[in-house]
Amino acid sequence: MTKQHPQRRTKWMVDKPLQQGLSQRMLLYWCGTWLGIFAVPICVRFSLSSLPASQLATEMISDLWFPMMMSLLILPIVAWDCMRFSHRVAGPIFRISYEMGRLANGETVAPIRLRENDFCNDLADNFNQIIKMRSADSQTEDSEVSNVTTY
C-alpha cells in the first residue's frame, strides 16, 4: 500500500475537464430537481385554478418562498462538497498521469504517495511496482554493462 501524503491540495480544480463536467452535471441535476419541485406544481396550479393570475401568483410565492430560498442556500454547500469529493479522484489521477509522462520521457520517478482519503490507491500501488521493476531492471543492466571487459 502507498504511504500517505499529508499535504492538502491548494488548487480549486485539479483536473479541470473532469471537475467542470461533474460541476455541470450537478448543476443540471439541481435545475431538474428545482423544475420538478417548483415549476410543475406552478403550471398545474395555474391550469386548474379559477383564481385570477395575480392572486394565484401571490399564493404560489407565499407557499414556495421558503423551499426556494433553502434550495438556493444549499446549492453552494453541495457544490463545495462535490468539488472536495472530486479531488479525491481527480488529484490522484492527475498526479499519476503526470508521473507517467515523466517516466515515459525517461526521467527518474519516485514512488507516489497519496493522501489518506484519496481514491486510486491500487493504481498508485501498481505504478509504484512498475517503478520498482524498472529500477531493478536498470540496475541489472548497469551491472551487466560493468561486467563487460574491453580488449
C-alpha positions as CSV (number, residue, x, y, z in Angstrom):
1,M,0.0,0.0,0.0
2,T,1.2,3.5,-0.7
3,K,2.4,5.8,2.0
4,Q,0.1,8.7,2.8
5,H,0.9,12.2,1.7
6,P,0.0,14.7,4.4
7,Q,-0.4,18.0,2.4
8,R,-3.7,19.5,1.5
9,R,-4.5,20.4,-2.1
10,T,-4.4,24.1,-2.7
11,K,-6.0,24.3,-6.2
12,W,-9.8,24.6,-6.5
13,M,-9.8,22.4,-9.7
14,V,-7.1,19.8,-10.1
15,D,-8.4,18.3,-13.3
16,K,-10.5,20.9,-15.0
17,P,-12.3,18.8,-17.6
18,L,-13.3,16.2,-15.1
19,Q,-14.3,18.6,-12.3
20,Q,-16.1,21.0,-14.7
21,G,-18.0,18.1,-16.1
22,L,-19.0,17.0,-12.6
23,S,-20.0,20.6,-11.7
24,Q,-22.1,21.0,-14.8
25,R,-23.8,17.7,-14.1
26,M,-24.5,18.6,-10.5
27,L,-26.0,21.9,-11.7
28,L,-28.1,20.1,-14.3
29,Y,-29.5,17.8,-11.6
30,W,-30.2,20.7,-9.3
31,C,-32.1,22.6,-12.1
32,G,-34.0,19.4,-13.0
33,T,-34.9,18.9,-9.3
34,W,-35.9,22.5,-9.0
35,L,-38.0,22.3,-12.1
36,G,-39.8,19.2,-10.8
37,I,-40.4,20.6,-7.3
38,F,-41.4,24.1,-8.2
39,A,-42.3,24.6,-11.9
40,V,-44.5,21.6,-12.4
41,P,-46.8,22.4,-9.4
42,I,-46.9,26.0,-10.5
43,C,-48.1,25.0,-14.0
44,V,-50.6,22.6,-12.7
45,R,-52.0,25.1,-10.2
46,F,-52.3,27.8,-12.9
47,S,-54.0,25.4,-15.3
48,L,-56.5,24.0,-12.8
49,S,-57.3,27.1,-10.8
50,S,-60.1,29.6,-11.5
51,L,-58.5,32.3,-9.4
52,P,-57.1,35.4,-11.0
53,A,-53.4,35.1,-12.0
54,S,-52.2,37.8,-9.6
55,Q,-53.9,36.1,-6.7
56,L,-52.6,32.7,-7.7
57,A,-49.1,34.1,-8.1
58,T,-49.2,35.6,-4.7
59,E,-50.4,32.3,-3.2
60,M,-47.6,30.4,-5.0
61,I,-44.9,32.8,-3.8
62,S,-46.2,32.5,-0.2
63,D,-46.2,28.7,-0.5
64,L,-42.9,28.2,-2.2
65,W,-40.6,31.1,-1.0
66,F,-39.1,29.0,1.9
67,P,-38.3,25.9,-0.2
68,M,-36.9,28.1,-2.9
69,M,-34.6,30.0,-0.5
70,M,-33.4,26.8,1.1
71,S,-32.6,25.2,-2.2
72,L,-30.6,28.4,-3.2
73,L,-28.7,28.3,0.2
74,I,-28.0,24.6,-0.1
75,L,-26.6,24.7,-3.7
76,P,-23.2,26.3,-2.8
77,I,-22.7,23.8,0.0
78,V,-23.5,20.9,-2.3
79,A,-21.2,22.3,-5.0
80,W,-18.3,22.8,-2.5
81,D,-18.8,19.3,-1.1
82,C,-18.9,17.7,-4.6
83,M,-15.7,19.6,-5.6
84,R,-13.9,18.4,-2.5
85,F,-15.0,14.9,-3.1
86,S,-13.9,15.0,-6.7
87,H,-10.4,16.0,-5.6
88,R,-10.2,12.5,-4.1
89,V,-10.3,11.1,-7.6
90,A,-9.0,13.9,-9.8
91,G,-6.0,14.6,-7.7
92,P,-4.6,11.1,-7.8
93,I,-5.3,10.6,-11.4
94,F,-3.7,13.9,-12.3
95,R,-0.6,13.0,-10.2
96,I,-0.3,9.5,-11.7
97,S,-0.7,10.8,-15.2
98,Y,1.9,13.5,-14.6
99,E,4.4,11.0,-13.2
100,M,3.7,8.5,-16.1
101,G,4.6,11.3,-18.5
102,R,7.8,11.9,-16.7
103,L,8.5,8.1,-16.7
104,A,7.8,7.9,-20.5
105,N,10.3,10.7,-21.1
106,G,13.0,8.7,-19.4
107,E,13.1,10.7,-16.2
108,T,13.7,9.1,-12.8
109,V,10.4,9.0,-10.9
110,A,10.0,8.5,-7.1
111,P,7.1,6.3,-5.8
112,I,3.8,8.1,-5.4
113,R,2.3,8.8,-2.0
114,L,-1.4,9.7,-2.0
115,R,-3.3,11.5,0.7
116,E,-5.2,9.4,3.4
117,N,-8.7,9.7,1.9
118,D,-7.8,9.6,-1.8
119,F,-9.1,7.0,-4.1
120,C,-7.0,5.2,-6.7
121,N,-4.5,3.7,-4.1
122,D,-4.5,0.5,-6.1
123,L,-3.5,2.4,-9.2
124,A,-0.7,4.2,-7.3
125,D,0.5,0.8,-5.9
126,N,0.6,-0.7,-9.4
127,F,2.5,2.4,-10.6
128,N,5.0,2.1,-7.7
129,Q,5.5,-1.6,-8.6
130,I,6.3,-0.6,-12.2
131,I,8.9,1.9,-10.9
132,K,10.5,-0.7,-8.7
133,M,10.6,-3.2,-11.6
134,R,12.2,-0.6,-13.9
135,S,14.6,0.3,-11.2
136,A,15.6,-3.3,-10.7
137,D,15.9,-3.8,-14.5
138,S,18.1,-0.8,-14.9
139,Q,20.4,-1.9,-12.0
140,T,20.7,-5.3,-13.7
141,E,21.6,-3.7,-17.0
142,D,24.1,-1.5,-15.3
143,S,25.8,-4.4,-13.6
144,E,25.9,-6.4,-16.8
145,V,27.5,-3.4,-18.6
146,S,30.1,-3.0,-15.9
147,N,31.0,-6.7,-16.1
148,V,31.8,-6.5,-19.8
149,T,35.5,-6.2,-20.3
150,T,37.0,-4.5,-23.2
151,Y,40.2,-5.6,-25.1
